[in-house]
């Protein structure tokens, strides 16, 4: 059996993209997205970036891997939040900013669902490995672009009308893909 892992990581709010170092302890602690779990400020345990224009930053990723056995192929997609890399400035933090950061993680789940659907629809056996990789790259690029667009349009939560519009839109899109939701692991 062969096993491969692809990790795409985005540091939200600052729009810096990075791949996690394999030996970095900060990436070993994470929260997997769940409909029953909402992020709280206590989950943001990282050190704020000095002189950052933002009040908070969510570090999240869409991680996907695939495995093969004979001609069969399987995959797993996991949306993760990294507490040790996510941070906030307590003196400036508000409930609205927390809602904004939570939606960043919901967008991560949305793209995990989109990836699962695309893989289910298009990847059927080992001859589809290139298709799997191509789909993954395209969806991760779209996810990064949407995260940036979200911050720009909402001005990092300051534009409350845009923030409300985004919340409604993401909720509808998540609901439309509910059959592909992340399932909690025991």
ZAVO-79601 format. One record per atom (N, C-alpha, C): residue in one letter; y, x, z. Coordinates in steps of 0.2 Angstrom, whole numbers, padded with zeros to 4 digits, always signed. Layout:
AYXZ ...
***
This chain:
X-0006+0004+0000 X+0000+0000+0000 X+0006+0004+0000 X+0011+0003-0004 X+0017+0007-0005 X+0022+0002-0001 X+0027+0006+0002 X+0032+0002+0005 X+0039+0006+0004 X+0044+0002+0002 X+0051+0005+0000 X+0056+0001+0004 X+0061+0004+0006 X+0067+0001+0009 X+0073+0002+0006 X+0077-0003+0005 X+0084-0002+0002 X+0089-0005+0008 X+0094-0001+0009 X+0099-0003+0014 X+0106-0003+0011 X+0109-0008+0011 X+0116-0008+0009 X+0120-0010+0015 X+0125-0006+0017 X+0129-0007+0023 X+0137-0008+0021 X+0140-0012+0024 X+0147-0013+0023 X+0150-0013+0030 X+0156-0010+0031 X+0160-0010+0037 X+0166-0015+0035 X+0165-0021+0037 X+0170-0026+0035 X+0176-0025+0039 X+0181-0028+0036 X+0188-0028+0038 X+0192-0022+0036 X+0188-0016+0035 X+0191-0010+0033 X+0189-0009+0026 X+0184-0012+0023 X+0181-0012+0017 X+0179-0005+0015 X+0176-0001+0020 X+0173+0005+0019 X+0166+0004+0018 X+0163+0006+0012 X+0156+0006+0011 X+0152+0012+0013 X+0146+0012+0016 X+0143+0018+0018 X+0135+0016+0019 X+0131+0021+0017 X+0124+0020+0018 X+0123+0023+0025 X+0119+0020+0029 X+0117+0022+0036 X+0113+0029+0036 X+0115+0034+0040 X+0111+0040+0040 X+0105+0038+0044 X+0099+0041+0042 X+0093+0039+0044 X+0092+0041+0052 X+0095+0046+0054 X+0095+0048+0061 X+0100+0046+0065 X+0105+0041+0063 X+0110+0039+0067 X+0108+0034+0072 X+0109+0035+0078 X+0107+0030+0084 X+0111+0024+0083 X+0117+0024+0081 X+0121+0018+0081 X+0118+0012+0076 X+0114+0014+0072 X+0111+0009+0067 X+0104+0007+0070 X+0102+0009+0075 X+0095+0007+0078 X+0096+0001+0082 X+0102-0001+0084 X+0103-0007+0088 X+0106-0012+0083 X+0103-0018+0083 X+0106-0022+0078 X+0104-0030+0080 X+0108-0034+0078 X+0107-0041+0079 X+0105-0044+0072 X+0100-0048+0071 X+0098-0051+0065 X+0101-0058+0065 X+0104-0060+0060 X+0107-0066+0059 X+0103-0072+0061 X+0105-0077+0065 X+0101-0083+0067 X+0106-0089+0067 X+0104-0095+0065 X+0108-0101+0066 X+0110-0102+0073 X+0105-0100+0078 X+0106-0101+0085 X+0110-0096+0089 X+0112-0091+0085 X+0116-0085+0089 X+0123-0085+0086 X+0128-0085+0090 X+0135-0084+0088 X+0137-0077+0091 X+0140-0073+0087 X+0143-0067+0089 X+0148-0068+0095 X+0149-0064+0100 X+0154-0065+0105 X+0157-0058+0105 X+0163-0058+0108 X+0167-0051+0109 X+0162-0046+0112 X+0158-0048+0117 X+0154-0043+0120 X+0149-0040+0115 X+0148-0043+0110 X+0143-0040+0105 X+0147-0034+0101 X+0153-0034+0101 X+0157-0029+0098 X+0158-0023+0102 X+0154-0018+0102 X+0153-0013+0107 X+0156-0006+0105 X+0158-0006+0099 X+0160+0001+0096 X+0167+0003+0098 X+0169+0009+0097 X+0175+0011+0098 X+0180+0009+0093 X+0186+0006+0094 X+0191+0004+0089 X+0193+0011+0086 X+0194+0010+0079 X+0197+0015+0075 X+0205+0016+0077 X+0206+0022+0079 X+0213+0024+0081 X+0218+0022+0075 X+0224+0019+0077 X+0229+0017+0072 X+0227+0012+0067 X+0221+0008+0068 X+0219+0004+0063 X+0224-0002+0062 X+0225-0005+0056 X+0229-0011+0055 X+0225-0017+0058 X+0219-0017+0058 X+0215-0023+0060 X+0214-0023+0067 X+0213-0029+0070 X+0211-0030+0077 X+0204-0030+0078 X+0200-0031+0073 X+0192-0031+0074 X+0189-0029+0068 X+0183-0026+0069 X+0179-0025+0063 X+0172-0026+0064 X+0169-0030+0059 X+0162-0031+0059 X+0158-0027+0055 X+0153-0023+0057 X+0148-0019+0053 X+0142-0023+0053 X+0140-0025+0046 X+0134-0028+0045 X+0131-0026+0039 X+0125-0028+0038 X+0121-0025+0032 X+0117-0031+0029 X+0115-0030+0023 X+0109-0034+0020 X+0104-0029+0018 X+0099-0029+0022 X+0093-0024+0021 X+0088-0028+0018 X+0085-0024+0012 X+0079-0027+0009 X+0074-0022+0008 X+0068-0024+0008 X+0063-0019+0007 X+0057-0023+0003 X+0053-0019-0001 X+0048-0022-0004 X+0041-0018-0003 X+0036-0021-0004 X+0029-0018-0003 X+0025-0020-0009 X+0020-0016-0011 X+0015-0018-0016 X+0008-0017-0013 X+0004-0021-0016 X-0004-0020-0015 X-0007-0022-0021 X-0010-0017-0025 X-0013-0019-0031 X-0007-0021-0036 X-0008-0027-0039 X-0003-0030-0043 X+0002-0034-0040 X+0001-0035-0033 X+0005-0040-0029 X+0011-0036-0027 X+0016-0040-0026 X+0023-0038-0023 X+0025-0042-0018 X+0028-0040-0013 X+0031-0044-0007 X+0038-0041-0005 X+0042-0044-0002 X+0048-0042+0000 X+0051-0045+0007 X+0055-0042+0010 X+0059-0044+0016 X+0066-0043+0015 X+0070-0048+0017 X+0077-0047+0017 X+0080-0049+0024 X+0084-0044+0027 X+0086-0045+0034 X+0094-0044+0034 X+0098-0049+0036 X+0105-0048+0037 X+0106-0045+0045 X+0109-0040+0045 X+0110-0036+0052 X+0117-0036+0054 X+0119-0036+0060 X+0125-0035+0063 X+0124-0029+0068 X+0128-0024+0068 X+0128-0018+0072 X+0133-0017+0077 X+0131-0019+0083 X+0136-0019+0089 X+0139-0012+0090 X+0135-0007+0090 X+0138+0000+0091 X+0143+0002+0086 X+0144-0001+0080 X+0148+0001+0075 X+0154-0005+0074 X+0153-0010+0077 X+0158-0016+0077 X+0162-0015+0083 X+0169-0017+0082 X+0173-0016+0088 X+0179-0021+0087 X+0183-0021+0093 X+0189-0025+0093 X+0194-0022+0098 X+0200-0024+0097 X+0205-0022+0102 X+0206-0028+0107 X+0204-0028+0113 X+0204-0033+0118 X+0211-0036+0119 X+0216-0032+0119 X+0223-0035+0120 X+0225-0039+0115 X+0223-0038+0109 X+0225-0042+0103 X+0220-0047+0100 X+0214-0047+0103 X+0209-0052+0101 X+0210-0059+0103 X+0209-0063+0098 X+0210-0071+0099 X+0203-0074+0097 X+0203-0081+0098 X+0197-0085+0096 X+0197-0085+0088 X+0203-0086+0085 X+0203-0086+0078 X+0201-0080+0075 X+0202-0074+0078 X+0200-0068+0075 X+0192-0067+0076 X+0190-0070+0081 X+0182-0070+0082 X+0179-0074+0077 X+0182-0080+0076 X+0179-0084+0071 X+0179-0081+0064 X+0184-0077+0063 X+0185-0073+0056 X+0179-0068+0056 X+0178-0065+0061 X+0173-0060+0061 X+0166-0063+0061 X+0165-0068+0064 X+0158-0072+0064 X+0157-0074+0056 X+0162-0076+0053 X+0161-0078+0046 X+0159-0072+0042 X+0162-0066+0043 X+0159-0060+0039 X+0152-0060+0040 X+0149-0061+0046 X+0142-0061+0047 X+0138-0067+0043 X+0141-0072+0043 X+0139-0078+0040 X+0138-0077+0032 X+0143-0073+0030 X+0143-0071+0022 X+0138-0067+0021 X+0136-0062+0026 X+0130-0058+0025 X+0124-0062+0025 X+0123-0067+0029 X+0117-0071+0029 X+0117-0075+0022 X+0123-0077+0019 X+0123-0081+0013 X+0120-0076+0008 X+0122-0070+0007 X+0120-0066+0002 X+0112-0064+0003 X+0110-0064+0009 X+0103-0063+0011 X+0099-0069+0008 X+0102-0075+0009 X+0098-0081+0006 X+0099-0081-0002 X+0104-0079-0005 X+0105-0078-0012 X+0100-0073-0015 X+0099-0067-0011 X+0094-0062-0013 X+0087-0065-0013 X+0085-0068-0007 X+0079-0071-0007 X+0077-0076-0013 X+0082-0080-0014 X+0081-0085-0020 X+0080-0081-0026 X+0084-0077-0028 X+0084-0073-0034 X+0077-0069-0034 X+0075-0066-0029 X+0068-0063-0029 X+0063-0068-0030 X+0063-0073-0026 X+0058-0078-0027 X+0057-0081-0034 X+0063-0082-0037 X+0063-0085-0044 X+0061-0080-0050 X+0062-0073-0048 X+0062-0068-0054 X+0057-0062-0053 X+0054-0062-0047 X+0050-0056-0045 X+0043-0059-0043 X+0038-0057-0047 X+0031-0060-0046 X+0026-0055-0046 X+0026-0049-0048 X+0021-0044-0047 X+0024-0037-0048 X+0020-0032-0048 X+0023-0025-0048 X+0027-0023-0054 X+0025-0027-0060 X+0029-0026-0066 X+0036-0028-0065 X+0038-0031-0060 X+0045-0034-0059 X+0049-0029-0054 X+0047-0023-0052 X+0050-0019-0048 X+0057-0017-0050 X+0058-0016-0056 X+0065-0014-0059 X+0069-0020-0059 X+0066-0026-0060 X+0070-0032-0059 X+0073-0033-0052 X+0068-0032-0047 X+0070-0033-0040 X+0076-0028-0038 X+0075-0022-0040 X+0080-0017-0039 X+0087-0019-0042 X+0087-0021-0048 X+0093-0024-0052 X+0096-0030-0048 X+0092-0034-0046 X+0095-0040-0043 X+0098-0038-0036 X+0094-0034-0033 X+0097-0031-0026 X+0104-0028-0027 X+0104-0024-0032 X+0111-0020-0033 X+0116-0025-0035 X+0115-0030-0039 X+0120-0035-0042 X+0122-0039-0036 X+0118-0041-0032 X+0120-0046-0026 X+0123-0042-0021 X+0121-0036-0020 X+0125-0032-0014 X+0132-0030-0017 X+0133-0029-0023 X+0140-0028-0026 X+0144-0034-0025 X+0141-0040-0027 X+0144-0046-0026 X+0146-0048-0019 X+0142-0046-0014 X+0143-0047-0007 X+0149-0043-0005 X+0149-0037-0007 X+0154-0032-0005 X+0161-0035-0008 X+0161-0037-0014 X+0167-0040-0017 X+0169-0046-0013 X+0164-0051-0011 X+0166-0057-0008 X+0169-0055-0001 X+0166-0050+0002 X+0169-0049+0009 X+0176-0046+0009 X+0177-0042+0004 X+0184-0040+0003 X+0189-0046+0001 X+0187-0050-0004 X+0191-0056-0006 X+0192-0060+0000 X+0187-0061+0005 X+0188-0065+0011 X+0194-0062+0015 X+0194-0056+0016 X+0199-0053+0020 X+0206-0053+0017 X+0206-0052+0010 X+0212-0053+0007 X+0215-0060+0007 X+0211-0065+0005 X+0214-0072+0005 X+0215-0074+0012 X+0212-0072+0017 X+0214-0075+0024 X+0218-0070+0027 X+0220-0065+0024 X+0224-0060+0028 X+0221-0058+0035 X+0215-0057+0035 X+0211-0055+0041 X+0212-0060+0046 X+0212-0067+0044 X+0212-0073+0049 X+0219-0075+0050 X+0224-0072+0048 X+0231-0074+0049 X+0233-0080+0045 X+0231-0081+0039 X+0232-0087+0035 X+0227-0092+0037 X+0229-0096+0041 X+0224-0101+0044 X+0221-0106+0039 X+0226-0108+0035 X+0223-0113+0030 X+0218-0110+0025 X+0219-0104+0023 X+0214-0100+0019 X+0207-0099+0023 X+0208-0098+0030 X+0203-0096+0034 X+0198-0103+0035 X+0202-0109+0036 X+0198-0115+0036 X+0194-0116+0029 X+0198-0115+0024 X+0195-0116+0017 X+0188-0112+0017 X+0189-0106+0018 X+0183-0101+0018 X+0177-0104+0023 X+0179-0106+0029 X+0174-0108+0033 X+0170-0114+0030 X+0174-0119+0028 X+0170-0125+0024 X+0166-0123+0018 X+0169-0118+0014 X+0165-0116+0008 X+0159-0112+0010 X+0159-0108+0015 X+0153-0104+0017 X+0148-0109+0020 X+0150-0113+0024 X+0145-0118+0027 X+0142-0122+0022 X+0145-0124+0017 X+0142-0128+0011 X+0137-0124+0007 X+0139-0118+0006 X+0135-0113+0002 X+0129-0111+0006 X+0130-0110+0013 X+0124-0109+0017 X+0119-0115+0017 X+0122-0121+0018 X+0118-0127+0018 X+0114-0128+0011 X+0117-0126+0006 X+0114-0127-0001 X+0108-0122-0002 X+0108-0117+0002 X+0103-0112+0002 X+0098-0112+0008 X+0098-0118+0012 X+0095-0118+0018 X+0087-0116+0018 X+0084-0117+0012 X+0077-0116+0011 X+0076-0108+0011 X+0081-0104+0011 X+0080-0097+0010 X+0083-0094+0017 X+0084-0098+0022 X+0088-0095+0028 X+0083-0090+0031 X+0087-0085+0035 X+0083-0080+0039 X+0079-0084+0044 X+0073-0082+0045 X+0068-0085+0050 X+0068-0080+0056 X+0069-0082+0062 X+0069-0078+0068 X+0062-0075+0068 X+0061-0068+0070 X+0055-0065+0071 X+0054-0064+0078 X+0047-0065+0080 X+0045-0064+0087 X+0045-0057+0089 
***
